Amino acid sequence: MCLLGPIPPRTPGRSDAQVPSDAARGVCKYGRIPFVYFYQDGATADPAFGLLDIEIAIQRRGPGLFACEIYAIGDGYQSGHGASEPEPLVFELRGRGRTIAKAEWRYPIILSGHMDALTYSIPLALSDEAFELLDRILVPPARARVTVCLE
């Protein structure tokens, strides 16, 4: 879960925000989730793969036009690799204690031994009123296809 706020300013020692791709296109709400890891069933001490520094931006791009952009680093430096099968990673866009919209991301395969940048963009069906209510993002538990790489 993360709270939504403005895009953070440039600061030495912190990487610049990667989303939205063009902040000048419209008002934006921004959040960052530090990590999401996936584990093989029954192996809760050793993650198979994960996503790091997940940045999410919801941007108003015109009257009734909204987009969600996601940026993350795939952490394949764990015990295996995986993909968004059998289900996508869901981002619940929430406000006033309820889900207002969802963005579903079928991220590509996170390869073992790699740390790759991943991006995603999807239009959102929101009203201006619903956009104003957005204050947080929740990522509910998800399943993934995990392959453990034995050495």
N, C-alpha and C positions, 0 to 999 in steps of 0.2 A: 504494500500500500504506500502511496505517497500523496502529499498534499500538492495542490496546484497553485502556482503563483506566477509572477513575471519571469521572463527570461533573465538569468543571472548576468550581471555585468562582467566585462572582461576584468580578470584579476590575475596578477602574477602567481604562479604556483598552482593554478586551477585551469583545467582545459576549458576552452570556449565551448559554449553550447553548440551541438551539432544539428539540432532541430529548433525551429523550423528552418527549412532550406533558404527561405527568403523572408526575414522578419518584416520587411517593408510591405508585404502583401496584405497585412491586416493584424488586428488585435489578436494576441496569443496568450494561452494559458499553458504553463510549462511545469513538468515534474520530472523527477529522477528517482529511479529505484536502483539501489546499489548492486543487487545481484538476485538471480533466480537460479537455483541448481536443481538438477534432476538426478535421481538415484535409482539404481536397479532395485526391484522389489526385494525387501528383506536386507538390504545393504545400506543402512542409513548412515554409516560412518564414512563412506567413501563415495563421493559424487561421481557420476559418469561423465557429465558435461554440464555447462551452465551458460548463462548470459550475464555479462557484466555491464555496469554503467548504462542501464536502460534509460534512455531519455525519451520523453513523450511530449509532444506539442499538439494542442488543439487550437486551430487558427480559423478566425473568421476571414474569409477571402472575398466577401461580397454579400449583398442581401440574400440570406437563405443559403449561402454557400460556405461550407465548413470542411476542414480536412484534419485528419489525424496523421502525424508523422512520428515514426519511431526510429531510433538509432540505438544499436547495442553492439557490444563486442562478444563474439562467441568464444567461450572459454573451453577449448578442446584440450587443455593441458591438465586433464583429470584422468580418470581410469578408462575412458572410452569415448564414444561419439554418439550422436543421436539426432533425431529430427522430430518435427511437429506432427508425427503420426502416433496415435490414431486421431488426435484432435488438435485444433489450433490453440495457441496461447491466447487467452481472452483478456482484454483490458476493459473493465467495467468503469465507465465514466460516470461518476456519482456526484450528487448534490442533494442537500437536505435529507441525507440518510437513505436515499434510494438510487437505483441505477437509472440513469437518464438515457444512456446510449452505450453501445458496445463496439469495440474494434477487435476483430479476430485476425490473428497473424499466423499464417503457416510459414514459419521461418525455414530457411534452407538447412541442409545437413550441417551440423557442427562437427567438423572433422577432428579426430584425435591428433594431437600435436600441433594444432593451429590456434591462432587467436585472430579471427577475421572480423572486420567491421561489417555489420548487417544493417540494412535500411529497409523501411517499408512506409508506404503512404496509402491512405484510403480516404475517399470522401465520406462525410458523415451527414446523416439526415437529422439536423438539429434546427430549432428555431432560435431566434435571437434571445428569447426569454430563457430557453433551456441552457444555452451557452452561458448566460450570466449566472445560472445556478451552479455550474460545475465548480467543485472545490477539491475533489480528490479522485484518485484512480486506485482501483482494487484489482489485483490479479488473483483470481481464485485458484485453488489447486488444479493442476493439469497433469495429463499423462503424456508421455512421449515414447517414441521408439528408442530404446537404449541398446547399444552394443558395447559390451565390455571388451576391451582389448587386452588380452593376456600377453604377458611378456615372455 
